[in-house]
Amino acid sequence: MDPNSNIPGPGSDAALRVRAIEEILTEKGIIDAKAVDVLVDMFEHKIGPRNGARVVAKAWVDADYKKRLLVDATSAIAELGFSGLQGESMVVVENTDKVHNVIVCTLCSCYPWPTLGLPPVWYKSAAYRARAISDPRGVLKEFGTEIPADVEVRVWDTTAELRYLVLPQRPSGTDGMSEDELAELVSRDSMIGVTKALEPATGHEN
């Protein structure tokens, strides 16, 4: 993402306030800062997004599962053991050659925790929530994602009652890859829709 973007990152006011509270609690011996960092990293980058990546990879290799996922995402995701709070009602939207989907929560920061883990700071920011609706192509460009003019960009507004997950397009050159290998190509951001899945040979976004 462009460092000059209006979408705040770790240096935003909200992030600084959280860090200040963490420092106070650490000084008082209430929490261990290193333990907190490990826990946050685990849920933001490992446990949550890895769950979603497994869902995507299975849909890429199993046509019947993909069909169930697009018809009843909640049940299909639960087949893999991923369900619970913040993921009770799910809808999966598929990226194609003609449509690119993006997820946002315009009211607050509703997010599918069981499949994506903790929401990133930028997802919760007022800038992203507003601009994803008013200028989705501009936001995608800041993430390094160029969408051709002939591809429709659809923005889905997540609510407390309904949460969305993007099914990214399967990258080319992955026909011989296993489900586990394919899951490694699926990032959290590609399941939000601000990036695409990674290319297998280079590890760069497709």
C-alpha positions as CSV (number, residue, x, y, z in Angstrom):
1,M,0.0,0.0,0.0
2,D,1.2,3.5,-0.7
3,P,2.8,5.0,2.4
4,N,1.2,8.3,1.6
5,S,-2.2,6.8,1.6
6,N,-5.0,8.4,3.7
7,I,-5.6,4.9,5.2
8,P,-3.9,5.0,8.6
9,G,-1.5,2.3,9.6
10,P,0.4,1.4,12.8
11,G,1.1,5.1,13.5
12,S,-2.6,6.2,13.5
13,D,-4.1,7.8,16.6
14,A,-6.1,4.7,17.4
15,A,-3.0,2.5,17.2
16,L,-1.0,4.9,19.3
17,R,-3.7,4.9,22.0
18,V,-3.8,1.2,22.1
19,R,0.0,1.1,22.4
20,A,-0.1,3.7,25.3
21,I,-2.7,1.5,27.2
22,E,-0.6,-1.5,26.6
23,E,2.5,0.2,28.0
24,I,0.6,1.3,31.1
25,L,-0.7,-2.2,31.7
26,T,2.8,-3.6,31.1
27,E,4.4,-1.2,33.6
28,K,1.8,-2.3,36.2
29,G,2.7,-5.9,35.6
30,I,-0.8,-6.7,34.4
31,I,0.2,-8.0,31.0
32,D,3.4,-9.2,29.3
33,A,4.0,-7.0,26.1
34,K,5.8,-9.8,24.3
35,A,3.0,-12.2,25.0
36,V,0.5,-9.7,23.7
37,D,2.5,-9.2,20.5
38,V,2.7,-12.9,19.9
39,L,-1.0,-13.4,20.5
40,V,-2.0,-10.6,18.2
41,D,0.3,-11.8,15.4
42,M,-1.0,-15.3,15.8
43,F,-4.6,-14.3,15.3
44,E,-4.0,-11.6,12.7
45,H,-1.6,-13.5,10.5
46,K,-1.6,-17.2,11.3
47,I,-4.7,-18.8,12.9
48,G,-7.4,-16.7,11.4
49,P,-6.2,-16.1,7.8
50,R,-4.9,-19.7,7.6
51,N,-8.4,-20.9,8.2
52,G,-9.8,-18.8,5.4
53,A,-6.9,-19.9,3.1
54,R,-7.9,-23.6,3.7
55,V,-11.4,-22.8,2.7
56,V,-10.2,-21.0,-0.5
57,A,-7.8,-23.8,-1.4
58,K,-10.4,-26.5,-1.0
59,A,-12.8,-24.5,-3.2
60,W,-10.1,-24.3,-5.9
61,V,-9.6,-28.1,-6.0
62,D,-13.1,-29.4,-5.2
63,A,-15.8,-28.2,-7.5
64,D,-18.6,-29.7,-5.4
65,Y,-17.3,-27.9,-2.3
66,K,-17.0,-24.7,-4.2
67,K,-20.6,-25.0,-5.3
68,R,-21.7,-25.5,-1.7
69,L,-19.6,-22.6,-0.5
70,L,-21.1,-20.2,-2.9
71,V,-24.7,-21.4,-2.1
72,D,-24.4,-21.7,1.7
73,A,-21.1,-20.4,2.9
74,T,-21.9,-20.7,6.6
75,S,-22.4,-24.5,6.3
76,A,-19.6,-25.1,3.9
77,I,-17.1,-23.3,6.1
78,A,-18.4,-25.2,9.1
79,E,-17.6,-28.4,7.3
80,L,-13.9,-27.5,7.8
81,G,-14.5,-26.7,11.5
82,F,-14.5,-22.9,11.2
83,S,-17.5,-21.3,12.8
84,G,-18.5,-19.4,15.9
85,L,-18.8,-15.8,17.0
86,Q,-18.4,-13.2,14.2
87,G,-18.9,-16.0,11.7
88,E,-22.4,-17.1,12.3
89,S,-23.8,-16.0,8.9
90,M,-21.3,-16.0,6.0
91,V,-21.5,-15.2,2.3
92,V,-18.7,-16.0,-0.1
93,V,-18.3,-13.9,-3.3
94,E,-16.2,-15.1,-6.2
95,N,-13.7,-13.1,-8.2
96,T,-13.8,-13.9,-11.9
97,D,-12.4,-12.5,-15.1
98,K,-15.4,-10.1,-15.2
99,V,-15.9,-9.2,-11.5
100,H,-13.5,-8.2,-8.6
101,N,-15.0,-8.1,-5.1
102,V,-14.0,-6.0,-2.1
103,I,-15.2,-6.2,1.4
104,V,-15.8,-3.3,3.8
105,C,-17.8,-2.4,6.9
106,T,-19.0,1.1,6.5
107,L,-20.6,1.4,10.0
108,C,-17.8,0.0,12.2
109,S,-15.5,-3.0,11.7
110,C,-17.6,-6.2,11.3
111,Y,-15.3,-8.9,10.1
112,P,-15.3,-12.7,9.8
113,W,-13.0,-13.7,12.7
114,P,-13.2,-17.5,12.4
115,T,-11.8,-17.3,8.8
116,L,-9.7,-14.2,8.8
117,G,-8.6,-13.6,12.4
118,L,-8.3,-10.1,13.7
119,P,-9.2,-7.2,11.4
120,P,-6.2,-5.1,10.3
121,V,-6.0,-1.5,11.5
122,W,-6.6,-0.1,8.0
123,Y,-9.8,-2.1,7.7
124,K,-11.2,-0.4,10.7
125,S,-10.2,3.2,9.7
126,A,-12.7,5.8,8.7
127,A,-10.7,6.5,5.5
128,Y,-11.0,2.9,4.2
129,R,-14.6,2.6,5.2
130,A,-15.5,5.7,3.2
131,R,-13.2,5.4,0.3
132,A,-13.8,1.7,-0.4
133,I,-17.4,2.8,-1.3
134,S,-16.6,6.1,-3.1
135,D,-13.3,5.2,-4.8
136,P,-12.8,1.4,-4.7
137,R,-10.4,1.4,-7.6
138,G,-8.3,4.1,-6.0
139,V,-8.1,2.1,-2.8
140,L,-7.1,-1.0,-4.7
141,K,-4.4,0.9,-6.5
142,E,-2.9,1.9,-3.1
143,F,-2.6,-1.8,-2.3
144,G,-0.8,-2.3,-5.6
145,T,-3.9,-3.9,-7.2
146,E,-4.7,-2.7,-10.7
147,I,-8.1,-3.7,-12.0
148,P,-8.7,-3.4,-15.8
149,A,-11.4,-1.0,-16.8
150,D,-13.6,-3.8,-18.3
151,V,-13.7,-5.6,-14.9
152,E,-16.5,-4.6,-12.6
153,V,-15.6,-3.8,-9.0
154,R,-18.3,-4.8,-6.5
155,V,-18.1,-3.6,-2.9
156,W,-19.8,-5.6,-0.2
157,D,-20.8,-4.0,3.0
158,T,-20.4,-6.3,6.0
159,T,-22.8,-6.0,8.9
160,A,-23.2,-7.5,12.3
161,E,-25.7,-10.0,10.8
162,L,-23.9,-10.9,7.7
163,R,-20.1,-11.2,6.9
164,Y,-18.4,-11.7,3.6
165,L,-15.3,-13.5,2.4
166,V,-13.8,-13.1,-1.1
167,L,-12.9,-16.2,-3.1
168,P,-9.9,-15.0,-5.0
169,Q,-9.2,-16.3,-8.5
170,R,-6.8,-19.3,-8.6
171,P,-3.5,-18.2,-10.0
172,S,-2.3,-19.7,-13.3
173,G,0.4,-22.3,-13.2
174,T,-0.9,-24.0,-10.1
175,D,-2.5,-27.1,-11.7
176,G,0.0,-29.5,-10.1
177,M,-0.1,-28.0,-6.6
178,S,-1.6,-29.7,-3.6
179,E,-4.3,-28.2,-1.5
180,D,-1.8,-27.3,1.2
181,E,0.5,-25.6,-1.3
182,L,-2.4,-23.6,-2.7
183,A,-3.3,-22.4,0.7
184,E,0.1,-20.8,1.0
185,L,-0.8,-18.6,-1.9
186,V,-3.9,-17.2,-0.2
187,S,-3.4,-14.0,1.9
188,R,-5.7,-12.3,4.3
189,D,-5.8,-9.3,2.0
190,S,-6.8,-11.4,-1.0
191,M,-9.8,-12.7,1.0
192,I,-10.8,-9.1,1.8
193,G,-10.3,-8.3,-1.9
194,V,-7.8,-5.6,-1.8
195,T,-5.1,-7.8,-3.3
196,K,-5.1,-11.0,-5.4
197,A,-3.7,-14.4,-4.6
198,L,0.0,-14.9,-4.9
199,E,1.7,-16.4,-7.9
200,P,3.4,-19.7,-7.1
201,A,6.8,-19.2,-8.7
202,T,7.6,-15.7,-7.4
203,G,5.5,-15.3,-4.3
204,H,4.2,-12.0,-5.7
205,E,0.6,-11.0,-6.1
206,N,-1.0,-12.4,-9.2
